[in-house]
Amino acid sequence: MSIAFIDLQAQRRRLGGKIEAAVMAAVESGAWVMGPPVRQFEDELAAFGQAKHALGCANGTDALVLPLMAWGLRTGDAVFVPSFTFTATAEVVPWLGCTPIFVDVDPKTYNMDPQKLEAAIEAVKAEGRLRPRVVIAVDLFGQPADYPVIRAICDRHDMKLISDSAQGFGCTLNGVHPLKWADITTTSFFPAKPLGCYGDGGAVLTDDADLAEEMDSLRVHGKVVAKDMQGRSFDHDPKYLAMRIGMNSRLDTLQAAILIEKLKVFPEEIEWRNRIAARYNEHLAPHVAAVPHVIKGGVSVWAQYTIEHDDRAGLIDHLKAEGVPTAVYYPVPMHMQPAYQRFPQGAGGLPVTERLKDRVLSLPMHADLDEATQDRVIAAVASYKG
Ligand SMILES: *Cc1c(COP(=O)(O)O)cnc(C)c1O
């Protein structure tokens, strides 16, 4: 039996009947866009994520641009992002004419290094060309960024904080979700993410009622929302009044129906993922240069299980021969990507990111990884004598 890197079919078999019933009910209802399951899922997502408001949207990339649009970001604004992340984190910034500034990461957690963030913000301020407005911290591979420290930096510089939790949604720090510190948490329901649907989907979570209302309008072409109606009368259906320049970014009813079922088992799956990760840590530590290090007080949702190795290429070949699939996240950090090289880097460059890109390797990880299969992965890593 070949080993899957992420076995989504195993989860499908486990939840099968329930998801099929939910899908058929959504199809038969005919309410295919913004049907009742969307609102139900948003309410349940907000409860799970300890947030006052949750809104679905089309994907995790739109989830990142929605708050930037709502805050009115424009040319001349600087947004601080890690370089060691998936493209989407920085991609939305130039969409609005703003400038991403790439910040290095912590060598152990791989998340944004707060000290380097502050140095980057101060350098931008000293130069005086761009206005520091927003920090996007990424919960890379599933674990929370160092939010208490990053929040304090944002407060000092009067900046907004987004937690890009596409990989980390469900993670906690000292028992609470990143939203305790961030102005907004964004996530993706791309199938391979810890909480995934059967296609594209995303969501934003916030305690800020005004921000939620702005984003609710923006995701549906800038439609009229309650605050726009105050003190006005309409001689036509206000539904067709565009109050702001928005977009079309809705979560499909079908995907919401699927996610309602998946959210029910998500807390248990997070426990399974943590048990699997602990087992990997215990057995792999003697054989690799580094096993994952989770921030003190943090609980990861383990979007990836990522090790470091001095001879990564040799280990990849060996594992391939043993039937063990692997992946490298990320071989080319954002600041080295052709489309992003022209954007500024934080003071001191990105030496940690540039070192990690040659050393990291992700192993099979998903909630349904059974011990026998995991033992094969462990044995294959342990048998490499490169
Ligand atoms: C997957 C991902 C996104 C984007 O999500 P999509 O739903 O694919 O648009 C954003 N940020 C990070 C860190 C991601 O891993």
The ligand as an SDF file (V2000), in Angstrom:
LIG
                    3D

 15 15  0  0  0  0  0  0  0  0999 V2000
   -3.4750   28.2360    1.7830 C   0  0  0  0  0  0  0  0  0  0  0  0
   -2.9990   29.5320    2.3390 C   0  0  0  0  0  0  0  0  0  0  0  0
   -3.6040   30.7600    2.0080 C   0  0  0  0  0  0  0  0  0  0  0  0
   -4.6190   30.9150    0.9150 C   0  0  0  0  0  0  0  0  0  0  0  0
   -5.7250   30.1200    0.9420 O   0  0  0  0  0  0  0  0  0  0  0  0
   -6.5430   29.7860   -0.4000 P   0  0  0  0  0  0  0  0  0  0  0  0
   -7.8360   29.2810    0.1460 O   0  0  0  0  0  0  0  0  0  0  0  0
   -5.7670   28.7510   -1.1330 O   0  0  0  0  0  0  0  0  0  0  0  0
   -6.7250   31.0420   -1.1700 O   0  0  0  0  0  0  0  0  0  0  0  0
   -3.1890   31.9140    2.6450 C   0  0  0  0  0  0  0  0  0  0  0  0
   -2.1910   31.8800    3.5440 N   0  0  0  0  0  0  0  0  0  0  0  0
   -1.5670   30.7380    3.8850 C   0  0  0  0  0  0  0  0  0  0  0  0
   -0.4790   30.7740    4.9110 C   0  0  0  0  0  0  0  0  0  0  0  0
   -1.9340   29.5320    3.2820 C   0  0  0  0  0  0  0  0  0  0  0  0
   -1.2960   28.3910    3.6130 O   0  0  0  0  0  0  0  0  0  0  0  0
  1  2  1  0
  2  3  1  0
  2 14  2  0
  3  4  1  0
  3 10  2  0
  4  5  1  0
  5  6  1  0
  6  7  2  0
  6  8  1  0
  6  9  1  0
 10 11  1  0
 11 12  2  0
 12 13  1  0
 12 14  1  0
 14 15  1  0
M  END
$$$$
